[in-house]
């Protein structure tokens, strides 16, 4: 049966172009103005790379970037572990005593305002510091704990959606052949949900790197993240170095996104081939 030709309406193409322009035109303008030689970001004075040079000589900016990347990497990694375990409990163990409350508490950070989350965590850390003596002071570690708290909910949603789509016959066959549930989880389940784990990690990394409100509540002296530094500098006047930094971040994120998409696309093609091979047998 011949497939019908795809009709590309001019209106559909125009709407698509307008949509992409609305999303990416501000980013393109930011990249262009990162090469502006003027200190005034709204006045074009010619092409220059001086702000990239100034950026790499700005110790405060480099320190904030390093701290944000470290926290985001550690928070995303721990959020994947916690979120995956929570997703397995929600999907594989079905209804149990307290399952409704567990699901509610797990998804609460998704809808909770950042101000409420940040204030609640601040009060928790202060109370723990007074009663237990830990944490002694707020800083990088408390920011990491706060980011793990709300990032785990996003990872759990992504991974649970993937777990519900899995064909459990392969896992059941492995257990029938003598594999323990723990071995099946690491040898079979983890590779099958690997694209969801990568997506969850990237989502958690982005959320942690972008967070301003929660980090502002739980941060202490000397623990300034990149969003906090950018927000403080913008309040005093836009710094052209921020345009250069944002351009580099867009470049790095774009490269990581392309690489991650390539791995996930390859994994999906391999699973499709495996399913076709299994149906022919």
ZAZA-682842 format. One record per residue (C-alpha): residue number from 1; y, x, z. Coordinates in Angstrom, 1 decimal. Each point is the difference from the previous one (the first is absolute). Example, Ala and Ser with C-alpha at 12.3 -4.5 7.8 and 13.67 -1.06 7.14 Angstrom:
> tivex,c2,c1,c3
> 1,-4.5,12.3,7.8 $
> 2,3.4,1.4,-0.7 $
//
This chain:
> tivex,c2,c1,c3
> 1,0.0,0.0,0.0 $
> 2,3.3,1.5,-1.1 $
> 3,2.7,0.3,2.6 $
> 4,3.3,-1.7,-0.6 $
> 5,2.9,2.2,-0.7 $
> 6,2.4,0.6,2.8 $
> 7,3.4,-1.6,-0.7 $
> 8,2.9,2.0,1.3 $
> 9,2.9,-2.3,0.4 $
> 10,3.5,1.6,-0.2 $
> 11,0.9,-1.9,3.2 $
> 12,-2.9,1.4,1.9 $
> 13,0.9,3.5,-1.1 $
> 14,3.6,-0.5,0.9 $
> 15,-0.9,-1.3,3.5 $
> 16,-2.4,3.0,0.5 $
> 17,2.7,2.4,-1.1 $
> 18,2.6,-1.6,2.4 $
> 19,-2.5,0.0,2.8 $
> 20,-0.7,3.8,-0.4 $
> 21,3.7,0.7,-0.4 $
> 22,0.7,-1.8,3.2 $
> 23,-2.6,2.0,1.8 $
> 24,0.5,3.4,-1.4 $
> 25,3.6,0.2,-1.2 $
> 26,1.3,0.8,3.5 $
> 27,-2.5,2.8,0.3 $
> 28,1.0,1.4,-3.4 $
> 29,3.7,-0.1,1.0 $
> 30,-0.9,1.8,3.2 $
> 31,-1.9,2.8,-1.9 $
> 32,3.0,0.4,-2.4 $
> 33,2.5,0.2,2.8 $
> 34,-2.1,2.6,1.8 $
> 35,1.2,2.4,-2.8 $
> 36,3.7,-1.0,0.6 $
> 37,2.2,3.0,0.8 $
> 38,2.5,-2.2,2.0 $
> 39,-0.2,-0.5,3.7 $
> 40,0.9,-3.7,-0.6 $
> 41,-3.3,-1.7,-1.0 $
> 42,1.9,-2.7,-1.9 $
> 43,2.1,2.4,-2.1 $
> 44,-1.7,1.9,-2.9 $
> 45,1.3,3.5,-0.4 $
> 46,-2.6,1.7,-2.2 $
> 47,-3.5,1.3,0.2 $
> 48,-1.0,2.3,2.8 $
> 49,-3.0,0.9,2.2 $
> 50,2.0,1.2,3.0 $
> 51,-1.1,-2.8,2.2 $
> 52,-3.6,1.0,-0.4 $
> 53,0.9,3.6,1.1 $
> 54,2.0,-1.4,2.9 $
> 55,-2.9,-2.2,1.0 $
> 56,-2.4,2.9,0.3 $
> 57,2.5,1.8,2.2 $
> 58,0.6,-2.9,2.3 $
> 59,-2.2,0.8,3.0 $
> 60,0.6,-3.5,1.6 $
> 61,-1.2,-1.8,-3.1 $
> 62,-3.0,2.3,-0.5 $
> 63,-1.0,-0.5,3.6 $
> 64,0.3,-3.8,-0.3 $
> 65,-2.1,0.0,-3.2 $
> 66,-2.7,2.2,1.6 $
> 67,-0.2,-2.2,3.1 $
> 68,-0.1,-3.2,-2.1 $
> 69,-2.7,1.3,-2.3 $
> 70,-2.1,1.3,3.0 $
> 71,0.3,-3.3,1.8 $
> 72,-0.8,-2.1,-3.1 $
> 73,-3.0,2.1,-0.9 $
> 74,-1.5,-0.1,3.5 $
> 75,0.9,-3.7,0.5 $
> 76,-1.5,-1.0,-3.3 $
> 77,-3.2,1.9,0.7 $
> 78,-0.5,-1.5,3.4 $
> 79,1.0,-3.5,-1.3 $
> 80,-2.8,0.2,-2.6 $
> 81,-2.5,0.8,2.7 $
> 82,1.1,-2.8,2.3 $
> 83,0.7,-2.5,-2.7 $
> 84,-3.4,0.6,-1.7 $
> 85,-1.8,-0.5,3.3 $
> 86,2.0,-3.2,0.7 $
> 87,-0.7,-1.3,-3.5 $
> 88,-3.8,0.6,0.4 $
> 89,0.0,-1.9,3.2 $
> 90,1.9,-2.9,-1.5 $
> 91,-2.1,-0.3,-3.2 $
> 92,-3.5,1.2,1.0 $
> 93,-0.3,-1.4,3.5 $
> 94,1.3,-3.5,-0.8 $
> 95,0.7,-2.3,2.9 $
> 96,-0.3,1.4,3.5 $
> 97,1.6,-0.7,3.3 $
> 98,3.7,0.8,-0.2 $
> 99,-0.1,0.5,-3.8 $
> 100,2.9,-2.4,-0.6 $
> 101,2.2,1.9,2.5 $
> 102,-1.1,3.3,-1.5 $
> 103,0.9,-1.1,-3.5 $
> 104,3.4,-1.3,1.3 $
> 105,0.8,3.2,1.9 $
> 106,-1.0,2.1,-3.0 $
> 107,2.2,-1.8,-2.5 $
> 108,2.9,-0.6,2.4 $
> 109,1.9,3.2,-1.1 $
> 110,0.1,-1.3,-3.5 $
> 111,2.3,-2.8,0.9 $
> 112,1.7,1.4,3.1 $
> 113,3.6,1.1,-0.5 $
> 114,0.4,3.8,0.3 $
> 115,2.6,-0.4,2.7 $
> 116,-2.4,-1.9,2.2 $
> 117,-2.8,2.5,-0.7 $
> 118,2.3,3.0,0.7 $
> 119,1.4,-1.5,3.2 $
> 120,-3.5,-0.9,1.3 $
> 121,-1.3,3.5,-0.7 $
> 122,3.0,1.5,1.7 $
> 123,-0.5,-2.1,3.1 $
> 124,-3.7,0.9,0.0 $
> 125,0.6,3.8,-0.3 $
> 126,2.6,-0.2,2.8 $
> 127,-2.3,-2.0,2.3 $
> 128,-2.9,2.4,-0.7 $
> 129,2.3,3.0,0.7 $
> 130,1.0,-1.4,3.4 $
> 131,-3.5,-1.1,1.1 $
> 132,-2.3,2.6,-1.6 $
> 133,2.4,2.8,-0.7 $
> 134,-1.0,-0.1,-3.7 $
> 135,1.6,0.3,-2.4 $
> 136,2.4,2.3,1.8 $
> 137,2.7,-0.3,-2.7 $
> 138,0.4,-1.9,-3.2 $
> 139,-0.2,1.9,-3.2 $
> 140,-2.2,0.8,-3.0 $
> 141,-3.2,-1.2,1.8 $
> 142,1.4,-3.4,1.0 $
> 143,1.3,-0.6,-3.6 $
> 144,-3.5,0.8,-1.2 $
> 145,-1.6,-2.5,2.4 $
> 146,2.5,-2.7,-1.0 $
> 147,-0.6,0.6,-3.7 $
> 148,-3.8,-0.1,0.5 $
> 149,0.4,-3.3,1.8 $
> 150,1.6,-1.9,-2.8 $
> 151,-1.5,1.9,-3.0 $
> 152,-3.5,-0.8,1.2 $
> 153,0.6,-3.7,-0.7 $
> 154,0.9,0.6,-3.6 $
> 155,-3.1,2.2,-0.5 $
> 156,-2.3,-2.6,1.6 $
> 157,1.3,-2.6,-2.5 $
> 158,-0.6,2.2,-3.0 $
> 159,-3.4,1.2,1.1 $
> 160,-1.3,-3.5,1.1 $
> 161,0.9,-1.4,-3.4 $
> 162,-2.2,2.7,-1.6 $
> 163,-2.8,-0.5,2.5 $
> 164,-0.2,-3.7,-0.8 $
> 165,-0.5,0.8,-3.7 $
> 166,-2.9,2.4,0.5 $
> 167,-3.5,-0.8,-1.0 $
> 168,-2.0,0.6,3.2 $
> 169,-3.4,0.1,-1.8 $
> 170,0.4,3.8,-0.4 $
> 171,0.6,0.5,3.7 $
> 172,-2.9,-2.3,0.9 $
> 173,-2.3,1.8,-2.4 $
> 174,0.9,3.4,1.6 $
> 175,-0.7,-1.4,3.5 $
> 176,-3.3,-1.5,-1.3 $
> 177,-0.9,3.6,-1.1 $
> 178,0.6,1.3,3.5 $
> 179,3.6,1.0,0.1 $
> 180,1.9,-0.7,3.3 $
> 181,3.1,-2.2,-0.1 $
> 182,2.2,3.0,0.8 $
> 183,-1.4,2.0,-2.9 $
> 184,0.3,-2.9,-2.3 $
> 185,3.7,-0.4,1.0 $
> 186,0.8,3.6,-0.7 $
> 187,-2.2,0.6,-3.1 $
> 188,0.4,-3.4,-1.8 $
> 189,2.7,-2.1,1.5 $
> 190,2.7,2.6,0.2 $
> 191,-0.3,1.2,-3.6 $
> 192,0.0,-3.6,-1.2 $
> 193,3.3,-0.8,1.8 $
> 194,1.5,3.4,-0.7 $
> 195,2.7,-1.5,-2.4 $
> 196,1.1,-2.4,2.8 $
> 197,0.1,2.9,2.5 $
> 198,2.2,2.0,-2.4 $
> 199,2.3,-3.0,-0.5 $
> 200,0.2,-0.7,3.7 $
> 201,0.8,3.7,0.7 $
> 202,2.8,0.0,-2.6 $
> 203,1.4,-3.3,1.3 $
> 204,-0.1,1.3,3.6 $
> 205,1.6,3.3,-1.1 $
> 206,2.8,-1.8,-1.8 $
> 207,0.7,-2.4,2.9 $
> 208,0.1,2.9,2.6 $
> 209,2.2,2.1,-2.2 $
> 210,2.4,-2.9,-0.6 $
> 211,0.2,-1.3,3.6 $
> 212,3.4,0.1,1.7 $
> 213,0.2,-2.7,2.6 $
> 214,-3.2,0.7,2.0 $
> 215,0.5,3.7,-0.1 $
> 216,3.5,-0.4,1.3 $
> 217,-1.3,-1.8,3.1 $
> 218,-2.8,2.4,0.8 $
> 219,1.5,3.3,-1.0 $
> 220,1.5,2.4,2.5 $
> 221,2.5,2.9,-0.1 $
> 222,-0.8,2.5,-2.7 $
> 223,-2.4,-2.3,-1.9 $
> 224,2.0,-1.2,-2.9 $
> 225,-1.9,-1.4,-3.0 $
> 226,1.2,0.0,-3.6 $
> 227,1.0,-3.7,0.0 $
> 228,1.9,0.4,3.3 $
> 229,1.9,3.0,-1.4 $
> 230,0.8,-1.7,-3.3 $
> 231,1.2,-3.2,1.8 $
> 232,2.2,2.1,2.3 $
> 233,1.5,2.0,-2.9 $
> 234,0.6,-3.1,-2.1 $
> 235,2.0,-1.7,2.8 $
> 236,2.4,3.0,-0.1 $
> 237,0.1,0.1,-3.8 $
> 238,-2.6,0.5,-2.7 $
> 239,-1.2,3.5,-0.2 $
> 240,-0.8,1.2,-3.6 $
> 241,-3.0,1.9,1.4 $
> 242,-1.7,-3.3,0.7 $
> 243,0.0,-0.8,-3.8 $
> 244,-1.8,3.3,-0.6 $
> 245,-2.4,-0.6,2.8 $
> 246,-0.8,-3.5,-1.2 $
> 247,-0.6,1.3,-3.5 $
> 248,-2.5,2.6,1.2 $
> 249,-1.7,-2.7,2.1 $
> 250,-0.3,-2.3,-3.1 $
> 251,-1.5,2.9,-1.9 $
> 252,-2.6,0.8,2.6 $
> 253,-0.9,-3.7,0.6 $
> 254,-0.3,-0.6,-3.8 $
> 255,-2.4,3.0,-0.3 $
> 256,-2.1,-1.1,2.9 $
> 257,0.0,-3.6,-1.3 $
> 258,-1.2,1.1,-3.4 $
> 259,-2.7,2.2,1.5 $
> 260,-1.2,-2.8,2.3 $
> 261,0.0,-2.5,-2.8 $
> 262,-2.1,2.4,-2.1 $
> 263,-2.6,0.4,2.7 $
> 264,-0.2,-3.8,0.7 $
> 265,-0.2,-0.8,-3.7 $
> 266,-2.8,2.5,-0.4 $
> 267,-1.8,-1.4,3.0 $
> 268,0.3,-3.6,-1.4 $
> 269,-1.4,1.1,-3.3 $
> 270,-2.9,1.7,1.6 $
> 271,-0.8,-3.1,2.1 $
> 272,0.2,-2.2,-3.1 $
> 273,-2.4,2.3,-1.8 $
> 274,-2.3,-0.1,3.1 $
> 275,0.1,-3.8,0.0 $
> 276,-0.8,-0.2,-3.7 $
> 277,-2.9,2.4,0.4 $
> 278,-1.3,-2.0,3.0 $
> 279,0.1,-3.3,-2.0 $
> 280,-2.0,1.6,-2.9 $
> 281,-2.8,1.1,2.3 $
//
